[in-house]
Amino acid sequence: MAKKKQPQRKQQERVQQEQGNTLSDFLQSDVLEKLKLAKKNLQEVEREQEEERQAQALFERKQREKNKSFEELLDDYGMKGTKY
């Protein structure tokens, strides 16, 4: 029965070691800082691209509205205006 207890201890020790180690534990601090900076820069670029995409979509929507014919405007808005 003593043989069965030894593998369980080794497995428990290995699990504890694996849980305690993360990628940041293995990397040097300067490399970790460079990765964090690169991540921050990438997030900033993605945010700027999203804002630019939204601005472009708004501009295109306004241009389509601006270039509608009278018939298209009447179809969209109907007789909602006042009768003067």
Residue pairs with C-beta under 8 A, 6 or more apart in sequence:
24 32
27 35
68 76
